[in-house]
Amino acid sequence: MEADLKDSILGALENVIDPELGIDIVNLGLVYDVDMNDEGTAMITMTLTSMGCPLGPVIVDQIRTALFELPEVKDVDVNIVWNPPWSKEHMSRYAKMALGVR
């Protein structure tokens, strides 16, 4: 996948805000991998902040909405994984500062 396209996808994902924490899923470190196949399906591998997160479907809907704004994206496949588990270490410096995490 081209670096420009990956940047576009990650940029779109920065518009997806975790409703509980109010920070986007990229800076929270929830997005583990992005890829796109030849058919134009964007494949997102990600996790959630907790296994029982009731907002998973809401976040997936927001991801689909954000990515369908990109002309290259024909379909979206979100794969939620629990390994490796999410922790505060995955967060960007920006997210840690915004949430007051040391």
Secondary structure as UniProt FT lines:
FT   HELIX           3..13
FT   TURN            14..15
FT   TURN            19..21
FT   TURN            25..29
FT   STRAND          31..36
FT   TURN            38..39
FT   STRAND          41..46
FT   TURN            51..52
FT   TURN            54..55
FT   HELIX           56..67
FT   TURN            68..69
FT   TURN            71..72
FT   STRAND          75..80
FT   HELIX           88..90
FT   HELIX           93..99
//
